[in-house]
């Protein structure tokens, strides 16, 4: 890895003459970090940072966010440029290998992904064990985890070739697994992938086609889906990526690690927010109800959040949200939807929130999920699939971060410490002697 020591920080225990000089490390962008690894040995203390708001858990060369400036870079390239000029498969290559591919490299990579899109036929039968009304994220956790039971030849994490194959399999098969989770809920036949279609196109095909008739994917919708995939592909050390890294640090196989990431993504504070935004908009129902809803959000005792707003890192507009908003208008125009009450409601909600001191003072802006749900809904995708689509997109980010971690010589098992505040040592009291 390539961070440099650029200074030091001295920590002194007040009231004693004990202090430790800790190296200050700098990467290529962003704040420097204090390397606290010898703090416990030298001073006998740990650091405390619930939610990891001030802790760098690893060194990474993949994604950079400047939350104050609203900047998101994949391998140095701004997300706006990638969303406009690139596509998901090229971005996937970039995230996995660190550089933009040449024409030949891209063709070979795309072919490699395409060749892995089918899943083991036995996996079809795995779906039958789920209830038809199972949430598709539950199915995703199960089926992706079960891949470890099917692909035994890519479980050795110490073999670079097996890691490479596992990465390809995950990126290639996850749309198939996701589309089948949807088809299973609908009771429709599963559609096999088509190798003549691009990644996003093929995903839409497997979601929407039926064997009884020909299905042509609308190119504007394919482009919108591709953009959604690009925008969600990676986001540095967020909760699900950190989960993948933590699971991976134990030596667990990549399929199990990605299943762990899918589970973490499901929560409404993370990837589940896109589904929660639509539920929230439906509950608000009409712009006249916005002021009362905003009052509820501002009431500390209500526990109600404005879903799709706020971010741990972005304290300025989420750059992905701007692109999403534009894409949303494009998709509605293409579909001839002139009047979408949910979009009107979302825009009015955004306008009111952005002029309210509660949101301004806390630097709460729309995040990527505020508009993505409206796009997906307009594309005919049911709410329960929104987070699944996020998972399909994020798989390449998880896989890239997992590979980077395994290949990092400083990698150790992730094992946080704690401040223990439970009972001090006491003697067991036999049941008969207890009051
Ligand atoms: N609505 C109302 N108040 C909020 C919101 C919100 N969406 N987000 C943060 N706040 C308030 C929070 O109550 C706190 O207020 P106070 O200082 O008075 O206690 C203040 O803003 C700071 O928030 P925080 O809880 O310290 O922020 P966090 O970094 O811990 O949480 C978050 C970040 C994304 C979990 C949170 O903003 C949130 O729950 N947002 C809604 C869910 C959502 O849209 N999540 C998607 C995130 S983007 C996609 C992804 O990464 O998965």
Boltz pocket constraint, residues with backbone or C-beta under 6 A from the ligand:
constraints:
  - pocket:
      binder: B
      contacts: [[A, 235], [A, 238], [A, 268], [A, 269], [A, 270], [A, 271], [A, 272], [A, 273], [A, 297], [A, 304], [A, 305], [A, 306], [A, 307], [A, 308], [A, 309], [A, 310], [A, 311], [A, 312], [A, 313], [A, 362], [A, 364], [A, 367], [A, 368], [A, 369]]
      max_distance: 6.0
